[in-house]
Amino acid sequence: METKSVMIVGVGGQGSLLASRLLGNVILAGGYDVKVSEVHGMSQRGGSVVTYVKYGESVNSPVIEKGEADVIISFEQLEAARWLPYLKKGGKIITSVQKLDPMPVITGAAKYPENLIEKMQEKGIDVTAVDALSLAEEAGNSKASNVVLMGVVSQRTDFPEELWQNALEQCVPPKFLELNKKAFELGKKAAN
C-alpha cells in the first residue's frame, strides 16, 4: 500500500490532539504502521496548529512536505486555505465552515478573506464543508466539533465503523463518551 498523508489543521483549543489520537487509533487498529507528529504551532488558544498523520506498510517519519497531503482536515476555513500548498493534486479537504478571526483581523490590520471554500472549489479541489460547530452544539457541546469532523472523515475513508467506535471508547473520557458518540453520528450524517 502506498503511504497516505493526512494533515489536521486548526487553531489552538479546537481539539487537534483528540482528533489525531482518534485517527491514529483507527489506523493502527486497521493494521497499518502509523506515525503521528506532535501538535506543532501555537497550542495556546488562538494560534495556528498542525498535526501530521502518515500511514502505510512502513512509515519512517510523520513529516509531510508541500504537495504530499492526501487529505487536509481543517477545523476552520482560513486554516484550510493556509495549508493548501501541502495538498497533493487530487487530494481532499474536509473542513468546518467555522471562521475564527486571527490576530491581524482582531486588531483591524487585515480583513477575513471572503468565500474561501468557494475559491478552493473553483480551483477544482474536492472540498467537503460542514457546519461542525452547529452540529457539535446540537450534540450538546460546542467543543465536540473536532469529533463531528472525525465523523465526516469516517465516511471518506475505508476503515470499518467498529474501529471508529472502539477509538472513541478508548480516547474519550467516559463522562463525555455519549456526547462525543452523538457528535460523531451527526458528522457521519453531514458527510452524506
Secondary structure, DSSP 8 states (H G I E B T S, - for coil): ---EEEEEEEETTS-HHHHHHHHHHHHHHTT-EEEE---EE--STTSEEEEEEEEES--S-----TT-EEEEEESSHHHHHHTGGGEEEEEEEEEE------HHHHTTSS---S-HHHHHHHTT-EEEEE-HHHHHHHHT-GGGHHHHHHHHHHTSS---HHHHHHHHHHHS-HHHHHHHHHHHHHHHHHH-
